[in-house]
Amino acid sequence: MEYCDAQRLLEEHGQEQLLQYYDELDEAEKKQLLADIAKINFNIVESKSPHETKIRGHICPVEAVSMDVIAKRRDEFYEAGKKAIVEGKVAAVLLAGGQGSRLGFHKPKGMYNMGLTKNLSIFELQFRNILKVAHETAYFHIFIMTSRQNHDETVEYFRSVNFFGYPEEKIHFYIQDVSPACGYDYKVFLDTKCHVALSPNGNGGWYSSLIRNGLGDVVHGNGIEWINVYAVDNVLQKICDPVFIGATILKGVKCGAKVVKKAYAGEKVGVLCLENDKPAIIEYYEMPENLKSLTDENGELVYRWGVILNYLFDVEILDDTIRARLPYHAAEKAIAHMENGERVTPSKPCGYKFETLVVDMVKRMGSCLAYEVDREKEFAPVKNATGLDSVESARELLIKNGVEL
């Protein structure tokens, strides 16, 4: 993009402030700023009304395939899932764009060492589970979504450990798309004098980012029909689990979601429900209080199926979500930005970041299997250094599952 093109574009959208330091920059910095401006989708900023109250439809609980039923039909589910993997119809996507800042670790979160007596990264723990499945079935394609901040370091780390013994040609790295961050006046921030404040476009952007990075050819060219998406921060995550895949396929639905029974009514997990007869995930802060603590005749929570960000999606419907586009959600954040020639780092929210959410993808699927797993065997999130959902609690569960730390 040339300067005159950027100036014309910014005038059209009332965002001329992005060029306010242009004359102070050297040639490389000018080129960088113009490249950032070219990436901005101003429609995101202009079409969002963050203060609108979300009106929910008719909500009712979902029936889950219980662990008891899964145990009884395990062989049947396993064989169906194994067949799909062996035939090359299944792939995985690892959402690994985050840093470990909340853990006091300023590197890619997946590199965080969970070991006590040896080095044992989150990535390695997850790839141990992946390799176990691959050795029983076949090697499948794995797409690893990074961010602008951690891409190079993530790729270099995987190379340094020889991809944990997984075939390099089956692993594909790509950078998540970004969206602009702005103030309450909807003016897009500058992060530095030569960088626009751009942030990852939310966990719902994983598939559109994959396609825009040219990896759609890998998906469609290899006949991949199902993609298992999972988060980096769950160290007990089971990826491309043949039993889960087989259960979803045999159920005839377009999506599967691993769920756990909520530990208590106020647990901070999204709940898989039906909304207007379609699968929907209602975040803990959106669930009406009268429903959050509602119990059935057995004393169990009616809305008890908490999601753990392990989903299986039908590729054909995913392609439809690209064409229809997911909605953006405005999240109030403390955003570092340029102000009066200086970079400031606010301690309180000062504007909006715009994100798409994977929960909206679930709704677009039209049907979803709630698949119950044992939280002590498959749910050990690492979100904090200590306390709830922490390194400490995850280590305890790893040890309980026989992992030598």
C-alpha positions in Angstrom: 0.0 0.0 0.0 1.3 3.5 -0.9 0.9 6.5 1.4 -1.7 8.2 -0.8 -3.8 5.0 -0.8 -3.6 4.8 3.0 -4.5 8.4 3.3 -7.5 8.1 1.1 -8.7 4.9 2.9 -8.3 6.5 6.4 -10.2 9.6 5.3 -13.0 7.5 4.0 -13.4 5.8 7.4 -12.5 8.8 9.7 -9.3 7.1 11.0 -6.7 9.7 9.9 -5.0 9.6 13.3 -3.2 6.4 12.3 -0.8 8.6 10.1 -0.1 11.2 12.8 3.5 10.1 13.4 4.2 9.1 9.8 6.7 11.9 9.1 8.8 10.9 12.2 9.4 7.4 10.8 12.3 6.0 8.8 11.6 4.2 5.5 11.3 0.7 7.1 8.9 2.0 9.7 6.8 3.7 7.2 6.6 0.5 5.2 5.5 -1.4 8.3 2.8 1.1 9.2 1.3 1.1 5.7 1.4 -2.7 5.8 -0.5 -2.7 9.1 -3.1 -0.3 7.8 -3.7 -2.5 4.7 -4.7 -5.3 7.1 -7.5 -3.4 8.8 -11.1 -4.4 8.2 -12.8 -1.2 9.2 -16.2 -2.8 8.8 -15.5 -4.6 12.1 -15.2 -1.4 14.0 -18.0 0.4 12.2 -20.6 -2.3 12.5 -20.2 -3.2 16.2 -22.5 -1.9 18.9 -20.9 -3.3 22.1 -23.5 -1.9 24.5 -26.4 -3.8 22.9 -28.1 -6.2 25.3 -28.0 -9.7 23.9 -31.5 -11.3 23.8 -31.4 -15.0 24.2 -33.9 -17.4 22.6 -35.7 -20.3 24.3 -33.1 -22.2 26.2 -33.4 -25.9 27.2 -30.9 -28.6 28.3 -29.2 -31.1 26.0 -29.0 -34.8 26.5 -25.4 -36.0 26.6 -23.9 -39.4 25.7 -22.9 -40.4 29.2 -19.7 -42.1 30.2 -21.7 -45.2 31.0 -23.1 -45.4 27.4 -19.7 -44.7 26.0 -18.2 -47.5 28.0 -20.8 -50.0 26.7 -20.4 -48.9 23.1 -16.7 -48.2 23.2 -15.6 -50.8 20.7 -18.3 -49.7 18.2 -17.4 -46.1 18.5 -13.6 -46.8 18.4 -13.8 -48.8 15.2 -15.8 -46.1 13.4 -13.4 -43.4 14.6 -10.3 -45.5 13.7 -11.7 -46.1 10.2 -12.2 -42.4 9.6 -8.6 -41.6 10.8 -7.0 -44.4 8.8 -8.9 -43.2 5.7 -7.4 -39.7 6.2 -10.7 -38.0 6.9 -9.7 -36.5 10.2 -7.3 -33.7 11.1 -6.6 -31.6 14.2 -6.2 -27.9 14.9 -4.2 -26.7 17.9 -5.1 -23.2 19.1 -1.7 -22.1 20.3 -1.6 -18.3 19.8 -1.3 -17.3 23.4 1.7 -16.3 25.6 2.2 -17.6 29.1 2.2 -14.1 30.6 -0.3 -15.0 33.4 2.1 -17.8 34.4 5.0 -15.3 34.6 6.3 -17.0 31.4 6.9 -14.7 28.4 7.1 -17.3 25.7 4.5 -19.3 23.8 2.2 -20.9 26.5 2.7 -24.4 25.0 6.4 -24.2 25.8 5.7 -23.8 29.5 7.4 -26.5 31.6 5.0 -28.6 33.6 7.8 -30.9 34.9 9.1 -30.9 38.4 12.3 -33.0 37.9 12.6 -32.7 34.1 11.5 -30.5 31.2 8.0 -31.5 30.1 6.2 -28.8 28.1 2.5 -28.5 27.5 3.2 -29.2 23.8 5.0 -32.4 24.7 2.2 -33.6 27.0 -0.4 -33.1 24.2 1.8 -34.7 21.6 2.3 -37.8 23.7 -1.5 -38.3 23.5 -1.5 -37.5 19.8 1.3 -40.1 19.1 -0.6 -42.7 21.1 -3.6 -42.3 18.8 -1.4 -42.1 15.7 0.4 -45.3 16.5 -2.9 -47.1 17.0 -4.5 -45.7 13.8 -2.5 -43.5 11.4 -0.7 -40.2 11.3 -3.1 -37.3 10.6 -2.6 -33.7 9.6 -2.1 -31.3 12.5 -2.6 -27.5 11.9 -1.0 -25.3 14.6 -2.5 -21.8 14.8 0.0 -19.3 16.2 0.0 -15.5 16.6 2.1 -12.7 15.2 3.8 -12.5 18.6 4.7 -16.2 19.0 4.9 -17.7 15.5 8.6 -17.8 14.9 9.4 -19.0 18.5 6.8 -21.8 18.3 8.0 -23.0 14.9 11.6 -23.0 16.1 10.7 -24.9 19.3 9.0 -27.7 17.3 12.0 -27.9 15.1 14.4 -28.1 18.1 12.5 -31.1 19.5 12.2 -32.7 16.0 8.4 -32.3 16.1 8.3 -34.9 19.0 8.9 -37.6 16.4 5.7 -36.7 14.5 6.2 -36.5 10.6 7.1 -32.9 9.8 5.1 -33.0 6.5 1.9 -33.6 8.5 2.4 -30.5 10.7 1.3 -27.1 9.3 1.8 -23.8 11.1 -0.2 -20.7 10.4 -0.7 -17.3 11.9 -4.1 -16.2 13.2 -5.8 -13.2 11.5 -6.0 -10.0 13.4 -8.6 -7.3 14.1 -8.1 -3.7 15.1 -8.3 -2.5 18.7 -9.9 0.9 19.3 -10.9 3.4 22.0 -14.4 4.0 23.2 -14.7 6.6 20.4 -14.0 3.8 17.9 -10.8 5.4 16.7 -8.3 2.6 16.0 -5.2 2.7 18.3 -1.6 2.8 17.3 0.4 0.3 19.3 3.6 2.1 18.5 4.3 4.9 16.1 4.8 2.4 13.2 2.4 -0.4 14.3 -1.4 -0.4 14.4 -2.9 -2.0 17.5 -4.0 -5.3 16.0 -5.0 -8.3 18.1 -5.9 -11.9 17.3 -9.5 -12.2 16.0 -10.7 -14.6 18.7 -10.9 -18.4 18.8 -13.7 -18.4 16.2 -11.1 -17.2 13.6 -9.2 -20.5 13.5 -10.8 -21.8 10.3 -11.0 -18.6 8.3 -7.3 -17.9 9.2 -6.4 -21.4 8.1 -8.1 -20.8 4.7 -6.6 -17.4 4.3 -3.1 -18.8 5.0 -3.6 -21.1 1.9 -4.0 -24.3 3.9 -7.5 -25.0 2.5 -5.7 -27.0 -0.2 -4.3 -29.3 2.4 -7.8 -29.8 3.9 -9.7 -30.3 0.6 -6.9 -31.9 -1.3 -6.5 -34.7 1.2 -10.2 -35.4 1.6 -10.4 -34.2 5.2 -14.0 -34.3 6.4 -13.6 -33.7 10.1 -11.4 -31.3 12.1 -10.8 -31.7 15.9 -10.1 -28.3 17.4 -8.5 -28.1 20.8 -6.9 -25.6 23.2 -3.3 -25.5 24.2 -4.0 -24.8 27.9 -5.5 -28.2 28.8 -2.7 -30.5 29.5 -4.9 -33.7 29.6 -6.4 -33.0 26.3 -7.1 -36.1 24.2 -6.8 -35.2 20.5 -8.4 -37.1 17.6 -9.8 -39.5 20.1 -11.2 -42.3 17.9 -14.0 -43.1 20.4 -15.2 -39.5 20.3 -14.9 -39.2 16.6 -16.8 -42.5 16.0 -19.6 -41.5 18.4 -20.0 -38.2 16.5 -20.0 -39.9 13.1 -22.4 -42.7 14.1 -24.8 -40.1 15.7 -25.1 -38.4 12.3 -24.5 -34.9 13.6 -22.3 -32.2 12.2 -20.4 -31.4 15.4 -19.2 -33.0 18.6 -18.3 -31.4 21.8 -16.5 -33.0 24.7 -18.2 -31.9 28.0 -17.7 -32.5 31.7 -20.2 -32.2 34.5 -20.0 -28.8 36.1 -18.4 -29.1 39.5 -20.8 -26.5 40.9 -23.4 -24.1 39.6 -21.1 -21.1 39.4 -18.2 -22.8 37.7 -16.7 -20.5 35.1 -17.3 -22.7 32.0 -19.6 -22.4 29.1 -22.6 -24.7 29.1 -23.8 -26.6 26.0 -27.5 -26.1 25.7 -30.2 -25.9 23.0 -31.3 -22.4 22.1 -34.3 -22.2 19.8 -33.7 -25.9 19.1 -30.1 -25.4 17.9 -26.9 -26.2 19.8 -25.6 -23.2 21.7 -22.9 -22.6 24.2 -23.9 -20.1 26.9 -21.0 -18.6 28.8 -21.2 -18.7 32.6 -21.7 -14.9 32.7 -24.6 -15.1 30.3 -26.5 -17.9 31.9 -29.6 -16.6 33.7 -29.3 -17.1 37.5 -32.5 -19.0 37.7 -31.2 -21.6 35.2 -27.6 -21.7 36.5 -28.5 -23.4 39.7 -31.7 -25.3 38.6 -31.6 -29.0 39.6 -33.5 -32.0 38.5 -35.3 -34.7 40.6 -31.9 -36.4 41.2 -30.4 -33.2 42.6 -28.2 -32.7 39.5 -27.8 -29.4 37.7 -30.1 -29.3 34.7 -27.6 -27.2 32.8 -24.6 -29.2 33.8 -22.6 -29.9 30.6 -19.5 -27.7 30.6 -17.4 -27.5 27.4 -13.6 -27.9 27.5 -12.8 -26.5 24.1 -12.4 -29.8 22.3 -14.8 -29.9 19.3 -15.1 -32.0 16.2 -16.5 -30.0 13.2 -17.8 -31.1 9.8 -15.6 -29.5 7.2 -18.5 -28.9 4.7 -20.4 -26.8 7.3 -17.1 -25.0 8.2 -16.8 -23.9 4.6 -20.3 -22.4 4.9 -19.2 -20.4 8.0 -16.5 -18.8 5.8 -19.1 -17.6 3.3 -21.6 -16.5 5.9 -19.0 -15.0 8.3 -19.2 -15.2 12.0 -20.2 -12.2 14.1 -17.6 -10.1 15.9 -18.0 -9.5 19.6 -16.6 -6.4 21.2 -14.7 -7.0 24.5 -13.6 -4.2 26.8 -9.9 -4.4 27.4 -6.9 -2.5 28.8 -5.1 -1.8 25.5 -1.5 -0.5 25.3 -1.5 2.4 22.8 0.2 5.6 21.7 -1.1 8.8 23.4 0.5 12.2 22.9 3.6 10.7 21.5 4.1 8.2 24.3 3.2 4.5 24.6 0.9 4.0 27.6 -0.2 0.8 29.2 -3.5 1.3 31.0 -4.4 -0.8 34.1 -8.1 -0.5 33.3 -10.2 -1.0 30.2 -9.9 1.8 27.7 -11.5 0.4 24.6 -12.5 -2.6 22.6 -10.9 -5.6 21.0 -13.0 -7.5 18.4 -13.2 -11.2 18.5 -15.1 -14.1 16.8 -16.0 -17.0 19.0 -15.9 -20.7 18.5 -19.2 -21.0 20.3 -20.8 -19.2 17.3 -19.4 -21.9 15.0 -21.1 -24.6 17.1 -24.5 -22.9 16.6 -23.9 -22.8 12.8 -23.4 -26.5 12.8 -27.1 -27.1 13.4 -26.6 -30.3 15.4 -24.1 -31.2 18.1 -23.3 -34.3 20.1 -22.5 -33.6 23.8 -19.9 -36.3 24.7 -19.2 -36.7 28.4 -15.7 -37.2 29.6 -14.1 -37.7 33.0 -12.9 -34.3 34.1 -10.1 -35.8 36.2 -8.8 -37.6 33.1 -9.3 -35.0 30.4 -9.7 -31.6 31.9 -6.7 -29.9 33.5 -6.7 -26.3 32.3 -3.6 -24.1 33.0 -4.9 -20.6 33.3 -3.2 -19.3 36.4 0.1 -19.8 38.2 -1.6 -20.9 41.5 -5.0 -21.7 42.8 -8.0 -22.7 40.7 -7.2 -24.0 37.1 -3.6 -23.5 37.7 -0.2 -25.0 37.1 -0.5 -26.5 40.6 -3.9 -28.1 40.1 -2.9 -29.4 36.6 0.2 -31.0 38.0 -1.8 -32.8 40.6 -4.1 -34.2 37.9 -1.1 -35.2 35.8 0.4 -37.1 38.6 -3.0 -38.7 39.4 -3.1 -39.9 35.8 0.3 -41.5 36.1 2.4 -38.9 34.4 5.9 -38.7 35.8 6.9 -35.0 36.3 
